[in-house]
Amino acid sequence: EKYDSISELMMDKLVSLGKVTISDGYESVVLTGGLDTNYMPPYKYTSTHIIGQVGETYTIEVEYEDKIVTAQTTIPEPVFFDSIKVQQSENNDSVIHLFGYLTDYDVEKENYYVLFYRYRGDKQYMNCFLGLFSDEDVDDRGVICMPIYRNVALSTIGLEDIEGFNPSRFFKPWDKLDIKLTTVDSLGYRFWSEFSAMSTTSRIAFMPVYTNVYSNIEGGKGYWIGYGAKVYPLTLRRDTVIRYTK
């Protein structure tokens, strides 16, 4: 099949009349579909009648013609940064190094974390470059140090001199950001681990990466993940440490 653009292809394949149902085990809600140009493809299913609650399990069922796909997820307890460190690079005053520090108190079970960010005013979050962490990253004090990087493909690092192109994995002084620290289960961690590995390497010239990213969808592809999330609004002032309490 031939299309003039990716947008035309996506709109042609978009399912706008599917029946999407979410259930928390007590109540089932059918979502409403509608256009939303903040996303690609520019369409989403949503509802204001059901709100995610920590600790609850949610099932999704999607029906279209004779096909049904399902998935289930739980929203974990959110965790909190002890502090975020904003540090200007010694060699470049336009580069900010950003670190989040988290104490892993729950040593009885395996814990998994994924970092996201967005520039203030943007609608969507991006997953941070190398922004996945687990209990394996805990130091002797029980603390995880989480470097916070911009999302960038490995093949573009070092091309900062191209006008209008900013592939740097670092933020800049006075950037206004929302940093989202999320807790996920092992299935969510596996999805983001495989997706991040593919997205950061698939654009390397002469070394394309083709892989089936892990999916927890029965009968289809994609992911259905509950996040225990905490958002931290930041303005990146040089050389500051911001401390937090729950």
N, C-alpha and C positions, 0 to 999 in steps of 0.2 A: 504494500500500500504506500502511496506517495502523499506527502503533506507539505504544505508551504512553510510550516513552522511547527515547533514543538507545542506551542499553545493550541494550534488547530488540532494537532493529534490528540492532546489531552482532552480537549473539549469534546472531541468526537467519541472518545472512549469513556467519558465520565458517566457514571450511573447516578442520575438525578432523581430517579423514582424508586430507589431501594427502600425497604422497610428495615429500619435500624432500631432495635429494642435494647434497652439497658435495664437490668434488674439487680436489686440489692438483696434478693432473697425474700423480700416482703412486698415490694412494690415494683411494677414494671412500667416503663415509660417509653413511648415511641417518639424518637427524635424527629425534628423538623429539618428538612434540607433547604438550603438557600445559597445564593451567590455570596462570596466574600473575597474581594480582590486582594486581601492581605495574605492569601495563601495561593499556592500553586499545586494542583489545579485550584481555580478560584471558586471553590464550593466546599461547604461543610454541613454536617448534620449536628444539631445541638438542641439543648433543652434547658429551661430554667426550673424545671419541676423536680429535678433530682440533683443533689449536691454531694460530692464525694466526702466521705467521713473517714478519719483515720481508724484503721483496724477493720473496716468493713470490706467485704468481698463483693465484686461486681462482675456480672456476666453480660457479655454483649452478643447479640445474635443479629446477623445481617441476612436478609432474604431478598433475592432478585430472580424473577422468573422461576426456574426450577433448582436454583442453587442456594444453599444455606451455609454460612460460615459462622463459627462461634469462638469465643475465647473467655478466659476468666482471669481476674487479677485482684490483688489486695492492696490497699493503701497502707504502707508502713508508717510507723511513727517518724516524724521529722526529727532531724538533729540540728545542732546550732554551732556556729563558729564561736570559738573563744575570742578570736581576734582576726583582723585582716591587716596585713602589712603592705603599705604602699611605699615602694622604694625606687628612687630615681637611679638610672644606670650611671655608673661612674664614668663611662666612656661616651655616653650620648645623652645630652640633657633633654632630648625629645622622646626618650624611651622610659617607660615605667615597668618595673617588675612588681607583680602582684601575687601575694600569697595569702591563703586562708589557713587557719590553724583550728583543728577540731580534736577534742579529747574523746576517744572511743571508750565510753563507760561500760557498754554492754559487751562484756567479753564472753558471755555464755553462748552467744549465737554468732553466725557469720553475718557481717554487715557489708553493704555495698552502697557506694555513693557515686552520683553523676553530677557534674557541674555544667551549668548553662549561663549564658549572659545575653544581654541585649543592650543596645544604646538607648538612652532615655528617649522616649517618643516612638520607638519602634514597637510593632505589635508582636512579632515573633521572637522567641529565644533561639539562640544558636548553641549547640553543644560545644563546650570548650575543647580546644586542641589538647589531647592527652588528659582529658578531664574525668578519668575514671579511677576510683580508688576503692580499696577493700581493707580488711583486717591485716592483710599482708604488708600494708604500708605503715603500720603503727610502729613508732620508735620505742625505745626503752622506757619513756615516760608515759606511754599510752596515748601519744599525740600523733595525728596525721598532719603533715605539712602538704598543702595542696597548692601547687603553682597554678595560677589562673591565666590562661593564654587565649588569644583570639583564635577562632576557627580558621585554619589555613592549610592548604595542600602542601605536602613536602616539596613538590616540584616547583613551587613558586617562591619559596624562601630564598632571599638573596636578590630578588628582582625589584628592590625598592626604588631604584633609580628611574624606572619607567614612569613617565608623567601620568598622574591620575590613577596609579595602581598602587595599592597598599596591601601587599601580601604578608606584612610583618605579623608575627605571632604576639607582638607586644602592644600594649595600649600606650596612650600618650597622656602627658600631664593635662589635667582639667577635663579629661573625658568624663562624661556623665553616664553611669552604667547602672543596670540592675543585675546583680549576681544572684543566681538561684542555686542553692544547695539542696540536692534531693537525695532521699533514701529510696532505693529500689530493692526488689527481691532478686534472687539469683538469675531468674529468667530475663528480667529487665537489664541486668548487668551484662548478661551474655549477648543480648541484642545490641546494646550500645557499644560493647567491645568489638564485635564483628563489624558493625556499621562504621565505627570510627576508623578502624584499621583500613577498611575498603575506601572510605571517602578521602583519607589522607594520602593514599598511595595510588589510587586508580588513575590519577591524572599525570603520573610520571611518564614522560615521553619514552616510547619503545618498551614500556613495561606495564601494559594495561592489566588491571586486576578484574577478573570476572569471578564472582562467587555468589552463592546463595546465602544471603544474610539470614541468620537464625530468626525464626518466626514462631510465636506462640499461638498462632491462629489455626484452629482446626478447620481444614477444608479450604484454606486460602493462604495468602501471604500478608505480611505486615506485622504490627505489634499492638498489643492492648496492655498498657502498663500503668499501674497506679504509682504515684509519686508522693512521698512525704516531703513536702517542700517548704522552704523558708527563703524569702527574698530579701536581699540586702541592697538598698539604694546607696550608691557611692558617687562622690565627685573626687577624682584622683588628684589630691594635693600631694606635692612632693614630700617624701620622707615622713610619713605619718603612720602610726599604729592605732587602729580603731578597735577598742575592746567592747565586748558585748556580754550581756546577761540574758538569760532566757526571758 
